[in-house]
Amino acid sequence: MTHADGNAQLRMRLERFQGRTVAVTGASGSLGQALLRQLHRCGAQLIALTSSSNALTVLSAEGQPIPLEQVRWRCGEEQDLQPLLSRCDVLVVNHGLNSHGDRSPAAVERSLEINALSSWRLLELFASLEPREQQREIWINTSEAEIQAAVSPLYEISKRLVGQLLSLRSLDLAGPQLRIRRLVLGPFRSALNPIGLMSADFVAGEILRQVSWNCGLVIVTPNPLTYLLMPISTLSRWLYFRAVSRP
Ligand SMILES: NC(=O)c1ccc[n+]([C@@H]2O[C@H](COP(=O)([O-])OP(=O)(O)OC[C@H]3O[C@@H](n4cnc5c(N)ncnc54)[C@H](OP(=O)(O)O)[C@@H]3O)[C@@H](O)[C@H]2O)c1
């Protein structure tokens, strides 16, 4: 890529979010903060959705606190976010947890509720909002665990569930009013995965780059198999769900 191409791409990334309101769940986590930093660089108005009661300060690359509106929410109470989400152009569903080797009933419930059902409810809620002049977007952070082992059975089960629900409901919800993007990420360092290979800032930068190319399937991973298998998997699910279900 030439220097001029690189500049043109950066300009496109900046223009896409200029003045748009973007809400991010899991805002205090590693990727949440990295996405807020990147989106701030692109001129977005930021809403940090967090389940934590602590004040959230996210520093820009220059070490300055970035302006954001912090809003507390809880999984299970997604409907309460309706007024707030009505003024959002983009919703990034990014919260998640990893139960690792735990297979207790409590861990099953927690994993399904947080990783799958609350994301699905946010998708339905965001899709039901009054249309805006510009197409709304929802990005759902599933994981490479949709199709690969993650050494964590409940994490895999819950991420596969949300991935499948996303494929099924996209048949009805995606359209001129709503653009749905699936984020499929490989291992990066965070509280959820302290030994991840990539940094959250690198992953957030790559996500924004692929969004600037208007990708619906955003893949960031060092694992080449995911680039091959994930498009096949989403396409085959799309064909199967379309054939055997109705709107
Ligand atoms: N790290 C990886 O290798 C990896 C790979 C693929 C995909 N992912 C996905 O990327 C997303 C971000 O993860 P991360 O790696 O940045 O981990 P992280 O630093 O642990 O961030 C996850 C955030 O999710 C929110 N969260 C946790 N429990 C919650 C609950 N009960 N209710 C509501 N929110 C809750 C918390 O943010 P608040 O306190 O702000 O609510 C938490 O900081 C997750 O969906 C994860 O599955 C991670």
The ligand as a MOL file (V3000), in Angstrom:
LIG
                    3D

  0  0  0     0  0            999 V3000
M  V30 BEGIN CTAB
M  V30 COUNTS 48 52 0 0 0
M  V30 BEGIN ATOM
M  V30 1 N -9.3970 -11.4640 25.3650 0
M  V30 2 C -9.5590 -12.3320 24.3770 0
M  V30 3 O -8.6670 -13.1410 24.0490 0
M  V30 4 C -10.8490 -12.3340 23.5780 0
M  V30 5 C -10.8900 -13.0360 22.3520 0
M  V30 6 C -12.0640 -13.0210 21.6090 0
M  V30 7 C -13.1520 -12.3070 22.0470 0
M  V30 8 N -13.0710 -11.6450 23.2520 0 CHG=1
M  V30 9 C -14.2680 -10.9160 23.6720 0
M  V30 10 O -13.9600 -9.5410 23.7570 0
M  V30 11 C -14.8550 -8.9160 24.6860 0
M  V30 12 C -14.0610 -8.0070 25.6170 0
M  V30 13 O -13.2700 -8.8250 26.4430 0
M  V30 14 P -11.8380 -8.3930 27.0370 0
M  V30 15 O -10.8890 -9.4430 26.5840 0
M  V30 16 O -11.5590 -6.9690 26.7680 0 CHG=-1
M  V30 17 O -12.0770 -8.7260 28.5740 0
M  V30 18 P -12.2180 -7.7860 29.8470 0
M  V30 19 O -11.0820 -6.8440 29.9310 0
M  V30 20 O -12.4270 -8.7590 30.9760 0
M  V30 21 O -13.5460 -6.9940 29.5370 0
M  V30 22 C -14.8230 -7.5960 29.5920 0
M  V30 23 C -15.7850 -6.6030 30.1970 0
M  V30 24 O -17.1050 -7.1580 30.1320 0
M  V30 25 C -17.8650 -6.5430 31.1500 0
M  V30 26 N -18.5500 -7.5310 31.9660 0
M  V30 27 C -18.0210 -8.5630 32.6520 0
M  V30 28 N -18.9700 -9.1710 33.3830 0
M  V30 29 C -20.1180 -8.4830 33.1420 0
M  V30 30 C -21.4520 -8.5960 33.6220 0
M  V30 31 N -21.7820 -9.5110 34.5150 0
M  V30 32 N -22.3730 -7.7420 33.1580 0
M  V30 33 C -22.0570 -6.7760 32.2640 0
M  V30 34 N -20.8000 -6.5840 31.8150 0
M  V30 35 C -19.8550 -7.4480 32.2520 0
M  V30 36 C -16.8930 -5.7900 32.0870 0
M  V30 37 O -16.9370 -4.4060 31.7220 0
M  V30 38 P -17.7410 -3.3230 32.6090 0
M  V30 39 O -17.2120 -3.4850 34.0130 0
M  V30 40 O -17.3780 -2.0360 31.9970 0
M  V30 41 O -19.1850 -3.6730 32.5030 0
M  V30 42 C -15.5510 -6.3380 31.6780 0
M  V30 43 O -14.5110 -5.4370 31.9100 0
M  V30 44 C -15.6000 -10.0640 25.3820 0
M  V30 45 O -16.8690 -10.2270 24.8020 0
M  V30 46 C -14.7500 -11.2760 25.0710 0
M  V30 47 O -15.4890 -12.4660 25.0810 0
M  V30 48 C -11.9600 -11.6360 24.0120 0
M  V30 END ATOM
M  V30 BEGIN BOND
M  V30 1 1 1 2
M  V30 2 2 2 3
M  V30 3 1 2 4
M  V30 4 1 4 5
M  V30 5 2 4 48
M  V30 6 2 5 6
M  V30 7 1 6 7
M  V30 8 2 7 8
M  V30 9 1 8 9
M  V30 10 1 8 48
M  V30 11 1 9 10
M  V30 12 1 9 46
M  V30 13 1 10 11
M  V30 14 1 11 12
M  V30 15 1 11 44
M  V30 16 1 12 13
M  V30 17 1 13 14
M  V30 18 2 14 15
M  V30 19 1 14 16
M  V30 20 1 14 17
M  V30 21 1 17 18
M  V30 22 2 18 19
M  V30 23 1 18 20
M  V30 24 1 18 21
M  V30 25 1 21 22
M  V30 26 1 22 23
M  V30 27 1 23 24
M  V30 28 1 23 42
M  V30 29 1 24 25
M  V30 30 1 25 26
M  V30 31 1 25 36
M  V30 32 1 26 27
M  V30 33 1 26 35
M  V30 34 2 27 28
M  V30 35 1 28 29
M  V30 36 1 29 30
M  V30 37 2 29 35
M  V30 38 1 30 31
M  V30 39 2 30 32
M  V30 40 1 32 33
M  V30 41 2 33 34
M  V30 42 1 34 35
M  V30 43 1 36 37
M  V30 44 1 36 42
M  V30 45 1 37 38
M  V30 46 2 38 39
M  V30 47 1 38 40
M  V30 48 1 38 41
M  V30 49 1 42 43
M  V30 50 1 44 45
M  V30 51 1 44 46
M  V30 52 1 46 47
M  V30 END BOND
M  V30 END CTAB
M  END
